[in-house]
C-alpha cells in the first residue's frame, strides 16, 4: 500500500483520469445532488470545495455518492489511501447501473435475461436487492425516471405503497416515501404526475391519497417550484372517464382542477408564514379558475339547478361528478396578512356564488341563498334594513330561539345554526309542537313591543312548520327572517293557526280545527282587542299571502288553491268565530 501521497494528490489523480476540472466536477456533483442552480452554487462553493479536497473540511454528505459515481472510485481511497479502488462490485448488473445513473445501462438490463428468463431489471440480485434499492442508495434519478416511464413503478391505489408493473418480480426494501423524496428533490413535475397520478384520485377520499397528501409531502411540494406550478392547472376530461358508466352521454367533456389543490390550500393556509408567496399564487389561480368554471357550467347546463359541492370541491348531481372547483376547509383560526385575507374572501365569494346557484339547504329556508358552512349559516345579505334592525335589537334579549348575526362580510351574512329537525311541508302538527311555538311567539312579541313601543311587533311573515327547528317536540329555533317586517301582533299568530292546524287541507276535520283555534288563543292568552274581528283578520293575512305568490312559479296553482280552501273555512265558520271569539 502506498500511503505517502496526500488526500489532495489522490483526489487529483482520479480527477485527471476522469478528464475533469475542479469546476466541472463540482457542477456535476451539485446537479446530481439536486441543487436548483448548480452553476451559481459552484461559484459560491469553490473555496469550500477546495478545503474538502485538501482534507481541511469533510466532504458534505450529499456530495459523496455523486463524487464516487462521477470519479468511479471510493471516498475511502481518496481520504485514507491504500490500493486504488474503482468500486467494490462488478462493473455490470443492477447495482452498477444505479451507480452510473445512465439510461443506457438500464436499457441493457431490460433486454438482458436472468437464469429464469426474466428481465434483469425486474429481478433481485444475489443479495436480495432490487434495482430500486440501489437507485435510492445511489440517488440515481435517471434510473428512477426510467422505471416510472416504463411503468415498472407507480404509487399504489391506497396511496401508501409502491406498485410495480405486472411483468415485474421485484421485491424491494425502500418505501413510497423514499421515491417521493427523490422526485421532490429533483423537482420533476412530469415524473411526479406519472408516479402519483393525482387525476385518477378525483373521486377518492381519505387514505386513497395516502402519502400524497401527508404533511411531509405537502411541505416538500411547497418547497418545489416545477411540481407546485404544475398543479395549478385544469384538465379536460370526459364524464364517462370519471363516473364509470353512471352517465349516458359517454363522450361529453367537462373540466377539473387538480384534486391536490384542496389539500395544498388547507396546508398552506395553516402554514402561511412559511409559504405565503405560493399560497397567494394558489389563491389567485383558484379565483380565476372557479370564475371560469362557473361560467362554463352555466353555459353547458343552463337549466340545471341540482348541483352540489362536495367537501373536496367536486361538483355533483347525486353520485355523478360534473367537474370541480378549488375549495378548502379550515377548522381552526389562521394567522394571515391582508393580501391573503382579501384573496380568500374573493375565493369564498366565488364558492358561495356557485353554492347559491345550486341546491339550497334542506328544510327551513325560502330560497337557495342559504348554505351551512363550518357550523354556521351563510346567506346572501338582503336589502331589508328591518332584518338587521331586528338582529341588533334582539341580540342581547335572551331569546335563544332567534338566530344571532355573527358577522357580515363580502355581501354575506353569517348566522348561528340550530341543530335539529324541520318539516318539509305544512302539516297538522302535534299539540305539543304547537304549544311550544305559541309560547315562543308570545315571548318574542312581548320583547318586540318593549322595543318598538305601543302594539307594534316584529312579524316573521311565514311562521309555518317549515321555518321552525325542533328537538323532539320542543322548538329550538325560528329561522328565515329575510322578510321580517314591523307589523301587528295578530299576523304571526294567525299564520300559526292557519298553517299548523292546516286549515287549507281538504281532508280537515272542521270541528277539530275550530277547537284547535280556540285552544291556541287561550294558550297565547289573547286579550279582547287581539281577538276582535278575528275572521276579518284571518282573511287579511291570507289575502296578503296570496298577493306575494309569484304567478310564474311552478307552485302557483297549488298555493293558490290552498289559500282559497283556507278562506272557505273562515267563511264557513265566520258566524261561529264572531260569536265565540270576537
Buried (B, 14 or more C-beta within 10 A) or exposed (E): EEEEEEBBEBBBBBBEEBEBEBEBBBBBBBBBBBBEEBEEBBEEBEEEBBEBBEBEEEBBEBBBBBBBBBBBBBBEBBEEBEEBEBBEEEEEBBBBBBBBBBBEBBBBBBEBEBEEEBBBBBBBBEEEBBBBBBBBBBBBBBBBBBBBBBBBBBBBBBBBEBBBBEEBBBEBEBBBEBBBBBBBBBBBBBBBBBBBBBBBBBBBEEEBBBBBBBEEBBBBBBBBEEBBBBBBEBEEBBBBEBBEEEBEEEEEEBBBBBBBBBBBBBBBBBBBEEBBEBBBBBBBBBBBBBBEBBEBBEEBBEEEEEBEBBEBBBBBBEEEBBBBBBBBEEEEEEEBEEEBEEBBEBBBBBBBBBBBBBBBBEBBBBEBBBBEBEEBBBBBBBEBEBBBBBBEBBEEBEBEBBBEBBEEEEEBBBBBBBEBBBBEEBBBBEEEBBBBBBBBBBBBBEBBBEBBEEBBBBBBBBBBBBBBBBEEEBBBBBBBBBBBBEBBBBBBBBBBBBBBBBBBBEEBEEEEBBEBBEBBBEBBEBEEEBBBBBBEBBBBBBEEBBEEBEEEEEEEEEBBEBBEBBBEBBEEBBEEBBEEBB
